[in-house]
Amino acid sequence: MKPVSTLRDLQFRLEYAVLRTVVGIVRMVPLGFATRSSAWAWRRLAPRLNPKRHNRALANLAIAFPEKTQAERDAIALAHWENLGRVMAETMRLDQIVADASRITILNPKVFARYSNKLGPIVGASLHMGNYELAIWPLTIAGANPAAVYRSVNNPYVDQYLRDQRRDLYPGGLFGRGRVEGDHGESQKTARAIMDYVRRGGRLGVVCDLYDKTGLAVPFFGKDAPTVTIPAMIARRTGARIWMSRCTRVGTDSRFEIELKELRVPRTSNPSEDVRIATAEMTKQFEAWVRETPEQWMWSNRRWS
């Protein structure tokens, strides 16, 4: 009998081969065709193939929009799957999207431009909206050399491929969830590593709209939700600025608008309360953004429980 490690490695290699085959097909056809096809498939298949996540999306929508009819919430849930289908295809062609300057518009560049020569350490806080991979783009084109925290994949071949695909967006590298590998030296606990990174003047992107069992409970659509406190905690301790960013999809042709807002972090004699206030304000802004384009937010993720 072959060692488990060998069988596991074979499985990883087969998974990677399948991924590269799919990527090759997606990159072979026109971008518009790829995204439309993926959107069509996800809208129709995701609720059937993953009923658990579809039901979660509907349950989350019922919490957020009790005033809407079931038909309205069903429509938002299906539209959210369609958006995720587009994101899936676009992720395989990120290099082509960011290479076309006409596809990404920064709505309020003056807000960010006034700090262009004195950016200092920054934490970028974004949410799973539109094509959320692109929310970091203003920092990237400003030459801020941003890094990011991302959810690492168990398959090392797939994980490295996904890291390579994001290199244009995050030239500062990627911190894998749980441990840090690759560009940032020897493995160490992520929380400590990213704190040190920002303290040294780094610019860090964090997606902050998911359920965090160790997070701080703050209101989101009127119900307390355990929320990531990393942006507020790092900014409070290091003096970094927090820039909130959302990416919204414009039409169906892989074009996007990115909006930036600075989050003021209080710095009183009570650091814990400062972190709570900043986290609550961040979540309040996220809620306002989700209300504007609910079909572009990832409702199928855990948020309240």
C-alpha distance (Angstrom), angle and dihedral (degrees) to the residues before:
residue distance angle dihedral
M1 . . .
K2 3.78 . .
P3 3.80 118.1 .
V4 3.79 113.8 -94.6
S5 3.78 91.1 -120.9
T6 3.82 91.1 58.2
L7 3.80 92.5 49.3
R8 3.75 90.2 46.8
D9 3.77 91.5 51.0
L10 3.80 90.2 50.0
Q11 3.80 89.7 52.4
F12 3.80 90.4 50.1
R13 3.80 91.7 50.3
L14 3.81 92.3 49.1
E15 3.81 91.3 49.5
Y16 3.78 89.7 49.7
A17 3.82 91.1 49.4
V18 3.80 90.5 52.3
L19 3.80 90.9 49.0
R20 3.80 93.1 50.5
T21 3.81 90.3 48.5
V22 3.80 91.4 53.0
V23 3.80 91.1 45.2
G24 3.80 90.4 50.4
I25 3.80 91.4 53.6
V26 3.81 93.3 46.3
R27 3.80 91.5 49.7
M28 3.79 92.5 46.7
V29 3.82 96.0 63.5
P30 3.83 128.0 60.4
L31 3.80 113.4 -77.0
G32 3.80 93.5 -119.9
F33 3.80 92.2 52.5
A34 3.81 91.6 47.6
T35 3.80 94.6 51.1
R36 3.82 94.6 43.2
S37 3.78 91.8 49.5
S38 3.79 93.0 47.6
A39 3.81 91.9 46.7
W40 3.81 91.2 50.0
A41 3.81 92.3 49.8
W42 3.79 96.2 45.5
R43 3.81 93.5 48.3
R44 3.80 91.4 54.5
L45 3.79 103.5 31.8
A46 3.81 106.7 34.3
P47 3.84 96.0 69.2
R48 3.81 89.6 50.6
L49 3.79 99.5 40.3
N50 3.81 94.5 42.3
P51 3.81 107.3 27.7
K52 3.81 91.2 159.3
R53 3.80 92.6 63.6
H54 3.80 92.4 39.8
N55 3.80 90.6 53.8
R56 3.80 89.0 47.5
A57 3.80 89.5 53.5
L58 3.81 90.5 52.2
A59 3.81 91.7 46.5
N60 3.81 91.0 50.5
L61 3.80 90.8 48.3
A62 3.80 90.1 51.8
I63 3.81 89.4 55.6
A64 3.79 93.7 46.2
F65 3.80 99.2 40.3
P66 3.82 110.6 26.0
E67 3.80 88.4 154.4
K68 3.82 92.8 62.8
T69 3.78 123.2 87.8
Q70 3.79 121.3 -110.6
A71 3.80 88.9 -109.8
E72 3.81 90.5 55.2
R73 3.79 92.1 49.8
D74 3.81 90.9 46.8
A75 3.80 89.2 53.7
I76 3.80 92.6 51.2
A77 3.81 91.3 48.2
L78 3.82 91.9 52.8
A79 3.82 91.7 45.3
H80 3.80 89.6 51.4
W81 3.82 90.0 55.4
E82 3.79 89.1 49.4
N83 3.80 90.3 53.3
L84 3.80 91.0 49.6
G85 3.79 89.2 51.3
R86 3.79 89.4 56.0
V87 3.80 90.8 47.3
M88 3.80 90.4 52.6
A89 3.81 92.9 55.8
E90 3.81 93.1 40.6
T91 3.80 91.8 52.1
M92 3.78 88.5 63.0
R93 3.81 89.9 54.6
L94 3.79 103.1 36.5
D95 3.78 91.9 127.4
Q96 3.81 90.9 59.6
I97 3.81 93.4 45.6
V98 3.80 96.0 51.4
A99 3.80 90.6 43.8
D100 3.82 89.2 63.3
A101 3.80 105.7 72.0
S102 3.81 92.1 -167.2
R103 3.80 91.7 67.0
I104 3.82 97.6 65.1
T105 3.80 124.5 53.0
I106 3.80 123.0 -175.4
L107 3.79 104.4 -145.6
N108 3.79 99.6 -156.5
P109 3.82 107.5 24.6
K110 3.82 92.4 158.3
V111 3.80 90.4 66.0
F112 3.78 90.0 59.9
A113 3.81 98.7 31.2
R114 3.78 93.8 66.3
Y115 3.80 88.2 68.6
S116 3.80 95.8 41.0
N117 3.80 94.2 112.3
K118 3.80 95.8 38.6
L119 3.78 106.3 35.5
G120 3.80 96.4 144.5
P121 3.82 119.1 176.2
I122 3.81 113.2 -18.7
V123 3.79 138.5 -172.4
G124 3.80 112.7 -157.7
A125 3.82 112.3 -154.9
S126 3.80 117.0 -164.6
L127 3.80 140.3 162.4
H128 3.81 136.9 -136.8
M129 3.79 96.1 -89.7
G130 3.81 131.4 132.3
N131 3.78 104.8 -24.6
Y132 3.80 96.0 -18.4
E133 3.81 92.0 -172.0
L134 3.81 87.9 75.1
A135 3.82 97.4 52.8
I136 3.82 90.4 95.3
W137 3.82 92.9 56.2
P138 3.85 97.6 102.5
L139 3.81 89.9 59.0
T140 3.79 91.5 45.9
I141 3.79 96.8 52.7
A142 3.82 90.1 43.1
G143 3.81 87.3 65.0
A144 3.80 91.3 -115.3
N145 3.82 91.7 137.6
P146 3.84 93.8 -137.9
A147 3.78 125.9 -160.4
A148 3.80 125.6 -162.0
V149 3.77 144.8 -154.3
Y150 3.80 111.9 -120.2
R151 3.77 139.0 173.8
S152 3.79 106.2 -100.4
V153 3.81 121.2 -139.3
N154 3.80 122.8 -127.1
N155 3.79 92.2 -132.8
P156 3.83 103.6 81.1
Y157 3.82 94.0 -156.7
V158 3.80 92.8 51.2
D159 3.79 91.0 42.4
Q160 3.80 92.7 53.9
Y161 3.79 91.1 46.6
L162 3.82 91.6 52.5
R163 3.80 90.1 48.3
D164 3.79 90.6 51.3
Q165 3.81 91.2 49.2
R166 3.80 90.5 56.3
R167 3.80 95.9 48.3
D168 3.81 93.6 102.5
L169 3.80 90.8 54.2
Y170 3.80 98.2 41.4
P171 3.82 108.7 32.5
G172 3.81 88.3 164.8
G173 3.81 90.5 65.2
L174 3.79 136.6 -115.3
F175 3.78 132.4 -76.7
G176 3.82 109.8 -147.2
R177 3.79 117.0 -138.8
G178 3.80 110.3 -94.6
R179 3.80 97.7 7.2
V180 3.76 137.4 29.2
E181 3.77 119.7 -125.2
G182 3.76 141.6 165.9
D183 3.79 116.5 12.0
H184 3.79 95.0 26.1
G185 3.76 100.0 58.1
E186 3.77 130.1 -119.9
S187 3.78 119.8 10.3
Q188 3.76 116.3 -87.4
K189 3.75 137.8 152.1
T190 3.78 110.2 -63.9
A191 3.79 97.6 -134.7
R192 3.79 93.1 56.3
A193 3.80 92.7 41.8
I194 3.78 96.2 52.5
M195 3.80 91.5 45.0
D196 3.80 89.7 54.9
Y197 3.79 91.0 44.3
V198 3.82 93.8 56.0
R199 3.80 92.7 40.1
R200 3.81 87.9 58.9
G201 3.81 89.3 55.8
G202 3.80 99.4 -89.2
R203 3.79 126.0 150.7
L204 3.80 114.0 -131.0
G205 3.81 131.9 -169.5
V206 3.81 119.9 -151.1
V207 3.81 129.2 177.8
C208 3.78 103.4 -139.5
D209 3.81 110.2 179.3
L210 3.81 102.3 88.5
Y211 3.79 130.9 98.9
D212 3.79 111.0 -87.7
K213 3.79 114.4 -169.2
T214 3.81 90.3 -159.4
G215 3.79 93.1 42.9
L216 3.76 133.2 104.4
A217 3.81 119.1 -87.8
V218 3.81 108.9 -123.6
P219 3.83 130.2 158.6
F220 3.79 118.1 -82.9
F221 3.80 115.6 172.3
G222 3.80 88.8 -14.8
K223 3.81 96.4 -54.1
D224 3.79 126.8 93.5
A225 3.79 112.1 -107.6
P226 3.84 125.1 -171.8
T227 3.79 101.3 -115.0
V228 3.80 137.9 -166.0
T229 3.82 110.0 -101.5
I230 3.82 97.1 -175.2
P231 3.83 96.7 105.9
A232 3.79 94.7 49.7
M233 3.79 94.0 40.4
I234 3.81 94.4 49.9
A235 3.79 93.4 43.4
R236 3.81 92.0 48.3
R237 3.81 92.6 51.0
T238 3.80 99.8 39.9
G239 3.79 103.1 32.2
A240 3.81 91.3 -118.8
R241 3.78 123.3 153.8
I242 3.81 120.5 -115.0
W243 3.77 117.4 -137.9
M244 3.80 115.9 -170.4
S245 3.79 113.5 -152.5
R246 3.77 135.3 -172.9
C247 3.77 128.9 -173.8
T248 3.80 116.3 -154.4
R249 3.77 126.5 -170.8
V250 3.80 117.5 -121.4
G251 3.77 111.5 -153.4
T252 3.79 120.9 -41.0
D253 3.79 100.5 -67.1
S254 3.83 99.5 91.3
R255 3.79 94.2 -97.9
F256 3.77 122.0 140.5
E257 3.77 146.2 -170.0
I258 3.79 122.0 -148.6
E259 3.79 121.6 -157.6
L260 3.81 124.3 -165.1
K261 3.76 129.7 -159.3
E262 3.77 127.4 176.7
L263 3.78 115.6 -130.9
R264 3.76 113.7 -147.0
V265 3.79 112.0 -139.1
P266 3.81 114.8 -152.1
R267 3.77 115.7 -131.2
T268 3.77 108.6 -161.3
S269 3.79 132.2 142.2
N270 3.82 88.7 -84.2
P271 3.84 108.2 70.1
S272 3.83 94.4 178.4
E273 3.78 92.1 54.8
D274 3.80 90.3 46.2
V275 3.81 89.8 55.4
R276 3.80 91.4 47.5
I277 3.80 93.2 50.7
A278 3.80 93.6 47.2
T279 3.82 92.6 46.7
A280 3.80 91.3 49.5
E281 3.81 91.5 49.5
M282 3.80 91.4 49.1
T283 3.80 90.7 50.8
K284 3.80 91.3 46.8
Q285 3.81 89.9 55.5
F286 3.80 91.3 47.4
E287 3.79 89.6 53.1
A288 3.81 91.3 51.8
W289 3.80 90.2 51.1
V290 3.81 92.9 47.9
R291 3.81 90.8 51.0
E292 3.81 89.7 55.9
T293 3.82 95.9 53.6
P294 3.82 107.6 11.4
E295 3.80 93.0 163.3
Q296 3.81 89.8 65.3
W297 3.81 97.6 54.8
M298 3.80 123.5 91.6
W299 3.82 101.2 -111.5
S300 3.79 93.4 167.9
N301 3.81 92.5 70.9
R302 3.78 122.7 91.6
R303 3.79 113.2 -96.3
W304 3.79 113.8 149.4
S305 3.80 103.7 25.3
